[in-house]
Amino acid sequence: MKRVADIIHGYTYGSAEIPMSPVSPRELEDLKASVGFTNEDQRYLQLAGEVLADQTMQIVEHWRSGIIAGIPNLARHSRSPEGNAIPDYLARSNLRFQQWILDTCLRPYDQDWINYQEEIALRHTSLKKNQVDGVRSTPYVPLRDIIAFVAVMNETIRPYLTSKGHSGEQVERMHRAWCKSLQLQLALWSRPYTAGAQAANEW
């Protein structure tokens, strides 16, 4: 499995540190059916991963510096409560963000993948946000911001998919597969936010 760096602070994919998700493989298959995610989509995601593998830093910098930094209600989640920058926090989370792109495209959607989707979501709620990096920042990222920003990621990923000379049809299929995957992940990320006793009122 490709990694964006030899050491990625807080990246614990597939490790014993990650608890089992309450979501079952059967439920994941049902979600894949609901979103229309097929074996062909998985193949085109694999191709997208090969296209994006050497562009992850550029993509995340585009999202973080080019877009999020200019939207105060999003930028605050990587800053201190007083609004000060936390460079180490940003650098570490950027590496994990880059690796997430590869995981989206190249990982098999198995139990480890399901478990890590739960972990990603929890790290955005008050249950785990800031803990991995030991920082003072906002207590959680509202679910509404995550849902809204998925549209931005879907729109802005397309130019990067065109960068290696693939045909228009191949780019379209890669982009469609990417969008379906993010819709699938969004469905999984919403679980901790809607499991009342876990992270209530964090919409």
NORKAFEN-V627173 format. One record per residue. PHI is phi in whole degrees, 0 to 359 (999 if undefined). D_LAST is the distance of its C-alpha to the last C-alpha in whole Angstrom. Layout:
phi=PHI d_last=D_LAST
phi=PHI d_last=D_LAST
This chain:
phi=999 d_last=34
phi=291 d_last=34
phi=232 d_last=32
phi=280 d_last=31
phi=201 d_last=33
phi=295 d_last=35
phi=239 d_last=33
phi=237 d_last=29
phi=303 d_last=28
phi=80 d_last=25
phi=271 d_last=26
phi=235 d_last=26
phi=306 d_last=26
phi=75 d_last=28
phi=271 d_last=29
phi=292 d_last=30
phi=289 d_last=27
phi=267 d_last=24
phi=293 d_last=24
phi=291 d_last=24
phi=288 d_last=21
phi=293 d_last=21
phi=281 d_last=21
phi=269 d_last=24
phi=303 d_last=26
phi=296 d_last=27
phi=294 d_last=23
phi=296 d_last=23
phi=299 d_last=26
phi=296 d_last=25
phi=296 d_last=22
phi=298 d_last=24
phi=294 d_last=26
phi=296 d_last=23
phi=270 d_last=23
phi=76 d_last=26
phi=275 d_last=27
phi=246 d_last=30
phi=297 d_last=33
phi=295 d_last=34
phi=299 d_last=30
phi=298 d_last=31
phi=294 d_last=34
phi=286 d_last=33
phi=295 d_last=30
phi=300 d_last=33
phi=296 d_last=34
phi=300 d_last=31
phi=298 d_last=31
phi=293 d_last=35
phi=290 d_last=34
phi=272 d_last=31
phi=305 d_last=33
phi=263 d_last=34
phi=240 d_last=32
phi=298 d_last=29
phi=296 d_last=29
phi=298 d_last=30
phi=295 d_last=27
phi=294 d_last=24
phi=297 d_last=26
phi=300 d_last=26
phi=295 d_last=22
phi=283 d_last=22
phi=276 d_last=25
phi=274 d_last=25
phi=236 d_last=22
phi=300 d_last=19
phi=301 d_last=21
phi=266 d_last=22
phi=241 d_last=18
phi=307 d_last=17
phi=289 d_last=14
phi=262 d_last=14
phi=299 d_last=17
phi=298 d_last=16
phi=286 d_last=15
phi=249 d_last=18
phi=241 d_last=20
phi=288 d_last=21
phi=302 d_last=19
phi=276 d_last=22
phi=93 d_last=21
phi=276 d_last=24
phi=294 d_last=25
phi=234 d_last=25
phi=304 d_last=27
phi=296 d_last=27
phi=299 d_last=24
phi=296 d_last=23
phi=297 d_last=26
phi=292 d_last=25
phi=291 d_last=22
phi=297 d_last=24
phi=297 d_last=26
phi=294 d_last=24
phi=297 d_last=22
phi=299 d_last=25
phi=295 d_last=26
phi=301 d_last=23
phi=301 d_last=25
phi=294 d_last=28
phi=297 d_last=26
phi=301 d_last=24
phi=269 d_last=28
phi=249 d_last=30
phi=282 d_last=29
phi=290 d_last=30
phi=274 d_last=27
phi=250 d_last=28
phi=296 d_last=27
phi=300 d_last=26
phi=294 d_last=24
phi=301 d_last=22
phi=300 d_last=22
phi=285 d_last=21
phi=297 d_last=18
phi=297 d_last=17
phi=295 d_last=18
phi=302 d_last=16
phi=298 d_last=13
phi=300 d_last=13
phi=290 d_last=15
phi=258 d_last=11
phi=262 d_last=10
phi=292 d_last=12
phi=288 d_last=14
phi=221 d_last=16
phi=299 d_last=15
phi=79 d_last=18
phi=291 d_last=20
phi=300 d_last=22
phi=257 d_last=23
phi=59 d_last=24
phi=242 d_last=22
phi=256 d_last=21
phi=212 d_last=18
phi=301 d_last=14
phi=290 d_last=13
phi=197 d_last=10
phi=258 d_last=9
phi=303 d_last=5
phi=303 d_last=5
phi=300 d_last=6
phi=290 d_last=8
phi=294 d_last=10
phi=302 d_last=10
phi=294 d_last=12
phi=286 d_last=14
phi=302 d_last=15
phi=299 d_last=17
phi=292 d_last=19
phi=298 d_last=20
phi=296 d_last=21
phi=290 d_last=23
phi=276 d_last=25
phi=284 d_last=26
phi=303 d_last=28
phi=302 d_last=31
phi=289 d_last=31
phi=287 d_last=32
phi=271 d_last=35
phi=284 d_last=36
phi=248 d_last=39
phi=82 d_last=41
phi=287 d_last=39
phi=293 d_last=40
phi=302 d_last=38
phi=294 d_last=37
phi=296 d_last=36
phi=297 d_last=34
phi=299 d_last=32
phi=290 d_last=32
phi=297 d_last=31
phi=294 d_last=28
phi=298 d_last=27
phi=295 d_last=27
phi=301 d_last=25
phi=298 d_last=22
phi=296 d_last=23
phi=297 d_last=22
phi=293 d_last=19
phi=295 d_last=18
phi=296 d_last=19
phi=295 d_last=17
phi=299 d_last=14
phi=299 d_last=14
phi=288 d_last=15
phi=296 d_last=12
phi=288 d_last=10
phi=302 d_last=12
phi=298 d_last=11
phi=291 d_last=7
phi=254 d_last=9
phi=269 d_last=12
phi=345 d_last=11
phi=288 d_last=14
phi=272 d_last=13
phi=223 d_last=9
phi=288 d_last=8
phi=60 d_last=6
phi=245 d_last=4
phi=294 d_last=0
